[in-house]
Amino acid sequence: MIPDSRLPNPITTGSVISVSALNQAVAQLLERNIPLTWVSGEISNFTRATSGHWYFTLKDSAAQVKAVMFRGRAQYADFIPREGDKVEVRALVSLYTPRGDYQINVEAIRRAGVGNLYEAFLQLKAKLANEGLFDPERKRPIPPFIKRIGIVTSLQAAALRDILTTLKRRAPHVEVILYPTPVQGEAAAEKIAQAIATASAREECDVLLLCRGGGSIEDLWSFNAEIVARTIAHCSMPVISGVGHETDFTIADFAADLRAPTPTAAAELAATALTDWLEQLKQMQTHLQRSMRRTLATQTQTLDWTARRLLSPMAAITNKRLQLQASAQRLRYAIHTPVHIGQSRLAQMRTRLHANPPATGLWQLRLDATQRRLTEGMGRGIEQQKRALQAIGAQMELLNPQRTLERGYAILSDHQGKLIRSNKDLHANSLLTVRLADGTAELGINNVQTSLERI
């Protein structure tokens, strides 16, 4: 890597610098020109300081280099190295300036050979994720009421004792069915998948626990097999994975419906503690009792309020009788009052009429004169309408076709009743109907000639 010329360089030709400046310049040169990289070697002189930092030497058959892994990075390591361990570290080349010691600052550490396994792990994880095997939508919820739990693990596993102890303490009422299988070694993945398939086919359990204690990535590799992941995904019941420690992740964890950090935690997630159920039932009982008391008090108040509104049948009849009497009195008043008012007004009008009788003689004369004018006007109107009607009748008589026929004209029509209006409507060897004033006749046409002159 070519150094960046834009970076300041404290060393120039002819300049005099201190040892500290020299070491700092060398440290910057190393850090800028050698990227973060993986280095393999053997652990030697491993020391774990009280501060939590790790100091050791990384060596091979021909060379060695000092290394430091600070506490902030060391706490994420899944194992503590020992003398002679073959490891791979991800480190940045640096210089400890106070002593001028060349060293590497380690950011991550793993056992030698783990890199290939981890790469295979990532490839399989990406493949199954693309197929949707890890989608949250296909994850099934754990049933709240568990009667029977299945466990897939080894009979000699310490995790099995932890699970059984936890279940006995938390949920002694839950039955346990064990599906034994090797969890490490040759063909362990196929046997684990077979045990899961057996539990799925029998459908004896409400939930299935897939468990194993902690170990290296090689020890847990059986749970990274594709056959195990696919068998978990097609299991007929929900599967809880509790493999390794909290920092261990396997393909089985992603394929399972629920992941537990440890086998003990898997047992706790699978079955709710009996004390929790009893406490919940107690709370429900308390809530139910309070609800019943509240409902009873409300209904009692409603009954009292209704009782105060309820009258005896005799009181109800008396009340209705009084209402009926009041209604009858109002009805009589409503009927008689208008009659009395009308009678009074009629008597007043009669009195006024007798006191001032109308002068009917003048009105009789006016009525007679109006009647005469009306009669005369109607007569004149009728005569005018008669004359107009006669004029119209005369005009219609002049336009009557019958009168035209009586003057010697005739109407010609073909056999369909169509009137013959032109010589073009005549055809040789055809029949015509002739209508005269006093009847009709049929004529035959031998030929048709066009007249050269018009009369």
C-alpha positions as CSV (number, residue, x, y, z in Angstrom):
1,M,0.0,0.0,0.0
2,I,1.4,3.4,-1.0
3,P,1.3,6.0,1.9
4,D,-1.0,8.9,1.4
5,S,1.2,11.9,0.6
6,R,-1.4,14.3,1.9
7,L,-0.9,13.1,5.5
8,P,1.6,15.2,7.6
9,N,5.0,13.7,7.9
10,P,7.0,14.9,11.0
11,I,10.3,13.4,9.7
12,T,12.1,15.5,7.1
13,T,15.7,15.5,5.9
14,G,18.0,17.2,8.3
15,S,15.4,17.5,11.1
16,V,16.0,16.3,14.7
17,I,13.0,14.6,16.4
18,S,12.4,13.0,19.8
19,V,12.0,9.2,20.4
20,S,8.3,9.8,21.2
21,A,7.8,11.6,17.9
22,L,9.6,8.8,16.1
23,N,7.6,6.0,17.7
24,Q,4.3,7.9,17.0
25,A,5.3,8.4,13.3
26,V,6.1,4.7,13.0
27,A,2.8,3.8,14.7
28,Q,0.8,6.0,12.3
29,L,2.7,4.6,9.4
30,L,1.8,1.0,10.4
31,E,-1.9,1.7,11.1
32,R,-2.4,3.7,7.9
33,N,-0.6,1.2,5.5
34,I,-1.6,-2.2,6.9
35,P,-5.4,-2.8,7.0
36,L,-7.4,-4.7,9.5
37,T,-6.7,-8.4,8.7
38,W,-6.9,-12.0,9.9
39,V,-3.8,-13.6,11.3
40,S,-3.4,-17.2,12.3
41,G,-1.0,-18.6,14.9
42,E,-0.5,-20.4,18.2
43,I,-1.2,-18.9,21.6
44,S,1.8,-18.4,23.9
45,N,2.4,-16.5,27.2
46,F,-1.4,-15.8,27.6
47,T,-2.1,-13.4,30.5
48,R,-5.5,-12.1,31.6
49,A,-5.0,-8.8,33.5
50,T,-7.2,-7.6,36.4
51,S,-8.4,-4.8,34.1
52,G,-9.9,-7.5,31.8
53,H,-7.4,-7.0,29.0
54,W,-5.7,-10.0,27.4
55,Y,-2.0,-10.1,26.6
56,F,-0.4,-13.0,24.7
57,T,2.1,-13.9,22.0
58,L,0.9,-15.2,18.6
59,K,3.6,-17.4,17.0
60,D,4.2,-20.0,14.3
61,S,7.3,-22.1,13.5
62,A,9.3,-19.2,12.2
63,A,8.2,-16.0,13.9
64,Q,6.1,-14.4,16.7
65,V,4.3,-11.2,17.5
66,K,3.0,-9.7,20.7
67,A,-0.8,-9.2,20.8
68,V,-3.2,-7.3,23.1
69,M,-7.0,-7.7,23.2
70,F,-8.7,-5.0,25.3
71,R,-11.5,-5.7,27.6
72,G,-14.2,-4.1,25.3
73,R,-13.4,-6.7,22.6
74,A,-12.4,-9.6,24.9
75,Q,-15.9,-9.7,26.5
76,Y,-17.4,-10.8,23.2
77,A,-15.1,-13.8,22.7
78,D,-16.9,-17.1,23.0
79,F,-13.9,-18.8,24.6
80,I,-10.8,-18.1,26.7
81,P,-7.6,-19.1,24.9
82,R,-5.1,-21.4,26.5
83,E,-1.5,-22.1,25.9
84,G,-1.0,-23.9,22.6
85,D,-4.4,-23.1,21.1
86,K,-4.5,-22.6,17.4
87,V,-6.4,-19.4,16.8
88,E,-7.2,-16.8,14.1
89,V,-7.3,-13.2,15.2
90,R,-8.7,-10.1,13.4
91,A,-6.1,-7.5,14.3
92,L,-4.7,-4.1,13.4
93,V,-0.9,-3.7,13.3
94,S,0.3,-1.0,15.8
95,L,3.2,0.1,17.9
96,Y,3.3,0.5,21.7
97,T,5.0,3.9,21.7
98,P,6.2,4.0,25.3
99,R,8.5,1.0,24.8
100,G,8.7,1.0,21.0
101,D,7.3,-2.6,20.9
102,Y,5.7,-3.7,17.6
103,Q,2.4,-5.5,18.4
104,I,-1.1,-6.2,17.0
105,N,-4.4,-5.0,18.5
106,V,-6.9,-7.9,18.4
107,E,-10.5,-7.0,17.7
108,A,-11.9,-10.6,17.3
109,I,-10.6,-14.1,18.0
110,R,-11.8,-17.5,16.9
111,R,-10.4,-21.1,16.9
112,A,-8.3,-22.0,13.9
113,G,-10.4,-23.5,11.1
114,V,-13.6,-21.8,12.4
115,G,-13.4,-19.3,9.5
116,N,-14.3,-21.9,7.0
117,L,-17.1,-23.3,9.2
118,Y,-18.4,-19.8,9.8
119,E,-18.4,-19.1,6.1
120,A,-20.3,-22.3,5.4
121,F,-22.7,-21.2,8.2
122,L,-23.4,-17.9,6.5
123,Q,-23.9,-19.4,3.1
124,L,-26.4,-21.9,4.4
125,K,-28.2,-19.2,6.4
126,A,-28.5,-17.0,3.4
127,K,-29.8,-19.8,1.2
128,L,-32.5,-20.9,3.7
129,A,-33.4,-17.2,4.4
130,N,-34.0,-16.6,0.7
131,E,-36.3,-19.6,0.6
132,G,-38.4,-18.0,3.4
133,L,-37.5,-20.7,5.9
134,F,-36.8,-18.1,8.6
135,D,-39.7,-15.7,7.8
136,P,-41.5,-14.5,11.0
137,E,-44.8,-15.1,9.2
138,R,-44.3,-18.9,9.4
139,K,-43.3,-18.9,13.0
140,R,-46.0,-20.6,15.2
141,P,-46.9,-19.3,18.6
142,I,-46.2,-21.5,21.6
143,P,-49.5,-22.8,23.1
144,P,-50.3,-21.2,26.4
145,F,-51.6,-24.4,28.0
146,I,-49.0,-27.2,27.7
147,K,-50.0,-30.8,28.7
148,R,-47.0,-32.7,27.2
149,I,-43.5,-31.6,26.2
150,G,-41.2,-33.5,23.9
151,I,-37.4,-33.2,24.3
152,V,-34.9,-34.0,21.5
153,T,-31.4,-34.4,23.1
154,S,-28.9,-36.9,24.3
155,L,-29.5,-39.1,27.3
156,Q,-26.1,-38.3,28.7
157,A,-26.4,-34.5,28.1
158,A,-26.2,-32.3,31.2
159,A,-28.8,-30.1,29.5
160,L,-31.4,-32.9,29.9
161,R,-30.9,-32.9,33.7
162,D,-31.3,-29.1,33.7
163,I,-34.5,-29.3,31.7
164,L,-36.1,-32.0,33.8
165,T,-35.1,-30.2,37.0
166,T,-36.6,-26.9,35.7
167,L,-39.8,-28.6,34.5
168,K,-40.2,-30.5,37.8
169,R,-39.8,-27.3,39.7
170,R,-42.0,-25.0,37.5
171,A,-44.6,-27.4,36.0
172,P,-44.8,-30.8,37.7
173,H,-48.2,-31.3,36.0
174,V,-46.6,-31.4,32.5
175,E,-45.7,-34.8,31.0
176,V,-42.3,-35.2,29.3
177,I,-41.6,-37.5,26.3
178,L,-37.9,-38.0,25.4
179,Y,-36.7,-38.6,21.9
180,P,-33.0,-39.5,22.5
181,T,-30.4,-38.8,19.9
182,P,-26.7,-38.1,19.7
183,V,-26.0,-34.4,19.5
184,Q,-22.4,-34.5,18.5
185,G,-20.2,-36.7,16.3
186,E,-20.5,-38.5,13.0
187,A,-24.0,-38.6,11.5
188,A,-25.4,-36.7,14.5
189,A,-27.3,-34.3,12.2
190,E,-29.2,-37.1,10.4
191,K,-30.1,-38.7,13.8
192,I,-31.3,-35.3,15.2
193,A,-33.5,-34.8,12.1
194,Q,-34.8,-38.4,12.5
195,A,-35.8,-37.8,16.1
196,I,-37.6,-34.5,15.2
197,A,-39.4,-36.3,12.4
198,T,-40.4,-39.1,14.7
199,A,-41.9,-36.6,17.2
200,S,-43.7,-34.8,14.4
201,A,-45.2,-38.0,13.0
202,R,-46.4,-39.2,16.5
203,E,-47.9,-35.8,17.4
204,E,-47.8,-36.7,21.0
205,C,-46.7,-33.4,22.3
206,D,-47.9,-29.8,22.3
207,V,-44.3,-28.4,21.9
208,L,-40.9,-29.8,21.1
209,L,-37.6,-28.8,22.7
210,L,-34.4,-29.2,20.8
211,C,-31.6,-28.8,23.3
212,R,-27.9,-29.2,23.8
213,G,-25.3,-27.7,26.2
214,G,-22.6,-25.3,25.3
215,G,-19.4,-26.0,23.3
216,S,-17.3,-24.9,20.4
217,I,-18.6,-24.3,17.0
218,E,-17.4,-27.8,16.0
219,D,-19.3,-29.3,18.9
220,L,-22.5,-27.5,17.8
221,W,-22.1,-28.0,14.1
222,S,-24.7,-30.8,13.9
223,F,-27.3,-28.1,14.6
224,N,-26.1,-26.1,11.6
225,A,-27.0,-28.9,9.1
226,E,-29.6,-28.2,6.4
227,I,-31.5,-31.4,7.1
228,V,-32.1,-30.4,10.7
229,A,-33.3,-26.9,9.7
230,R,-35.8,-28.3,7.1
231,T,-37.1,-31.0,9.5
232,I,-37.7,-28.3,12.1
233,A,-39.5,-26.1,9.6
234,H,-41.8,-29.0,8.6
235,C,-42.5,-30.3,12.2
236,S,-46.2,-30.6,13.0
237,M,-45.8,-28.8,16.3
238,P,-44.0,-25.7,17.5
239,V,-40.2,-26.1,18.1
240,I,-38.2,-24.3,20.7
241,S,-34.4,-24.3,20.1
242,G,-32.1,-24.2,23.2
243,V,-28.7,-25.0,21.9
244,G,-25.5,-23.8,23.5
245,H,-25.0,-20.6,25.5
246,E,-26.6,-17.2,25.1
247,T,-23.9,-16.1,22.6
248,D,-24.2,-19.3,20.4
249,F,-26.4,-19.1,17.3
250,T,-27.1,-22.0,15.0
251,I,-29.2,-22.6,11.9
252,A,-31.6,-24.5,14.1
253,D,-32.2,-21.4,16.1
254,F,-33.3,-19.5,13.1
255,A,-35.5,-22.3,11.8
256,A,-37.2,-22.9,15.1
257,D,-40.4,-21.2,16.1
258,L,-38.7,-19.8,19.2
259,R,-35.1,-19.5,20.3
260,A,-34.0,-19.8,23.9
261,P,-30.5,-18.7,25.0
262,T,-30.0,-21.9,27.0
263,P,-31.7,-25.3,27.5
264,T,-32.9,-24.2,30.9
265,A,-34.4,-21.1,29.3
266,A,-36.1,-23.3,26.7
267,A,-37.8,-25.3,29.5
268,E,-39.0,-22.0,31.1
269,L,-40.4,-20.7,27.8
270,A,-42.1,-24.0,27.0
271,A,-44.2,-24.3,30.1
272,T,-45.6,-21.6,32.3
273,A,-44.9,-22.2,36.0
274,L,-47.6,-23.8,38.0
275,T,-47.4,-21.0,40.5
276,D,-47.9,-18.4,37.8
277,W,-51.1,-20.3,36.7
278,L,-52.3,-20.4,40.3
279,E,-51.5,-16.8,40.8
280,Q,-53.4,-15.9,37.6
281,L,-56.3,-18.0,38.6
282,K,-56.4,-16.3,42.0
283,Q,-56.4,-12.9,40.3
284,M,-59.1,-14.0,38.0
285,Q,-61.1,-15.3,41.0
286,T,-60.7,-11.9,42.7
287,H,-61.7,-10.0,39.6
288,L,-64.7,-12.3,39.2
289,Q,-65.8,-11.8,42.8
290,R,-65.5,-8.1,42.5
291,S,-67.4,-8.1,39.2
292,M,-70.2,-10.2,40.7
293,R,-70.4,-7.9,43.8
294,R,-70.5,-4.8,41.6
295,T,-73.2,-6.4,39.3
296,L,-75.2,-7.5,42.3
297,A,-75.1,-4.0,43.9
298,T,-76.1,-2.4,40.6
299,Q,-79.0,-4.8,40.2
300,T,-80.1,-4.3,43.8
301,Q,-80.2,-0.5,43.2
302,T,-82.1,-1.0,40.0
303,L,-84.6,-3.2,41.8
304,D,-85.1,-0.6,44.5
305,W,-85.6,2.2,41.9
306,T,-88.1,0.0,40.0
307,A,-90.0,-0.9,43.2
308,R,-90.5,2.7,44.0
309,R,-92.0,3.3,40.6
310,L,-94.2,0.3,40.7
311,L,-97.9,1.0,41.9
312,S,-100.5,-1.5,43.1
313,P,-103.2,-2.4,40.6
314,M,-105.9,-0.6,42.6
315,A,-103.8,2.6,42.7
316,A,-103.2,2.3,39.0
317,I,-106.9,1.8,38.3
318,T,-107.8,4.9,40.4
319,N,-105.2,6.9,38.7
320,K,-106.5,5.9,35.2
321,R,-110.1,6.6,36.4
322,L,-109.1,10.1,37.4
323,Q,-107.4,10.6,34.0
324,L,-110.5,9.4,32.2
325,Q,-112.8,11.7,34.1
326,A,-110.5,14.7,33.3
327,S,-110.4,13.7,29.7
328,A,-114.2,13.4,29.5
329,Q,-114.6,16.8,31.0
330,R,-112.2,18.3,28.5
331,L,-114.1,16.6,25.7
332,R,-117.5,17.9,26.8
333,Y,-116.1,21.4,27.1
334,A,-114.5,21.0,23.6
335,I,-117.8,19.9,22.1
336,H,-120.3,22.3,23.8
337,T,-118.3,25.5,23.8
338,P,-118.2,25.9,20.0
339,V,-121.9,25.1,19.8
340,H,-122.8,27.8,22.4
341,I,-120.6,30.3,20.6
342,G,-122.2,29.5,17.2
343,Q,-125.7,29.8,18.7
344,S,-124.9,33.2,20.2
345,R,-123.5,34.5,17.0
346,L,-126.5,33.2,15.0
347,A,-128.9,34.9,17.4
348,Q,-127.0,38.2,17.1
349,M,-127.2,38.0,13.3
350,R,-130.9,37.3,13.4
351,T,-131.4,40.3,15.5
352,R,-129.5,42.5,13.1
353,L,-131.4,41.0,10.2
354,H,-134.7,41.8,11.7
355,A,-133.6,45.3,12.6
356,N,-132.2,46.1,9.1
357,P,-134.1,44.0,6.5
358,P,-132.3,44.2,3.0
359,A,-133.9,46.2,0.1
360,T,-134.5,43.3,-2.3
361,G,-136.7,45.2,-4.9
362,L,-133.7,47.1,-6.4
363,W,-131.6,43.9,-6.6
364,Q,-134.5,42.1,-8.3
365,L,-134.7,44.8,-11.0
366,R,-131.0,44.5,-11.6
367,L,-131.2,40.7,-11.8
368,D,-134.0,40.9,-14.4
369,A,-132.1,43.3,-16.5
370,T,-128.9,41.2,-16.3
371,Q,-130.9,38.1,-17.3
372,R,-132.3,39.8,-20.4
373,R,-128.9,41.0,-21.5
374,L,-127.5,37.5,-21.0
375,T,-130.3,35.9,-23.1
376,E,-129.9,38.4,-25.9
377,G,-126.1,38.0,-26.0
378,M,-126.4,34.2,-26.1
379,G,-128.8,34.4,-29.0
380,R,-126.6,36.6,-31.0
381,G,-123.6,34.3,-30.3
382,I,-125.5,31.3,-31.4
383,E,-126.6,32.9,-34.7
384,Q,-122.9,33.9,-35.4
385,Q,-121.7,30.4,-34.8
386,K,-124.4,29.0,-37.1
387,R,-123.4,31.3,-40.0
388,A,-119.8,30.4,-39.5
389,L,-120.7,26.7,-39.5
390,Q,-122.7,27.1,-42.8
391,A,-119.8,28.8,-44.5
392,I,-117.4,26.1,-43.5
393,G,-119.9,23.4,-44.7
394,A,-120.2,25.1,-48.1
395,Q,-116.4,25.1,-48.4
396,M,-116.2,21.5,-47.5
397,E,-118.9,20.7,-50.0
398,L,-116.9,22.3,-52.7
399,L,-113.8,20.2,-51.7
400,N,-115.8,16.9,-51.5
401,P,-114.3,14.3,-53.8
402,Q,-117.7,12.9,-54.5
403,R,-118.8,16.1,-56.1
404,T,-115.7,15.9,-58.3
405,L,-116.6,12.4,-59.4
406,E,-120.2,13.6,-60.2
407,R,-118.7,16.1,-62.6
408,G,-117.3,13.2,-64.7
409,Y,-113.9,12.6,-63.1
410,A,-112.6,9.2,-61.9
411,I,-110.0,7.9,-59.5
412,L,-107.5,5.2,-60.6
413,S,-105.7,2.8,-58.3
414,D,-103.6,-0.3,-58.8
415,H,-104.4,-3.7,-57.2
416,Q,-102.7,-2.6,-54.0
417,G,-104.9,0.5,-53.6
418,K,-102.1,2.9,-54.6
419,L,-103.5,6.0,-56.5
420,I,-102.3,6.4,-60.1
421,R,-101.1,10.0,-60.4
422,S,-98.8,9.7,-63.4
423,N,-98.4,7.9,-66.6
424,K,-95.2,6.3,-65.1
425,D,-97.4,4.5,-62.6
426,L,-99.2,2.6,-65.5
427,H,-97.8,-0.8,-66.7
428,A,-98.9,-2.9,-69.6
429,N,-101.0,-6.1,-68.9
430,S,-102.0,-4.8,-65.5
431,L,-105.4,-4.3,-63.8
432,L,-106.6,-0.9,-62.5
433,T,-109.6,-0.1,-60.3
434,V,-111.7,2.8,-61.5
435,R,-113.8,4.6,-58.9
436,L,-116.8,6.6,-60.4
437,A,-119.4,8.7,-58.7
438,D,-121.8,5.7,-58.4
439,G,-119.5,2.7,-58.2
440,T,-116.2,1.1,-59.2
441,A,-114.9,-1.0,-62.1
442,E,-111.8,-2.9,-63.1
443,L,-109.9,-2.1,-66.3
444,G,-107.1,-4.0,-68.1
445,I,-104.3,-2.2,-69.8
446,N,-102.9,-3.6,-73.0
447,N,-100.1,-1.0,-73.5
448,V,-99.0,2.4,-72.3
449,Q,-98.1,5.3,-74.6
450,T,-96.5,8.6,-73.5
451,S,-98.4,11.6,-74.6
452,L,-96.4,14.2,-76.6
453,E,-98.7,17.1,-75.8
454,R,-100.3,18.2,-72.7
455,I,-103.8,19.6,-72.7
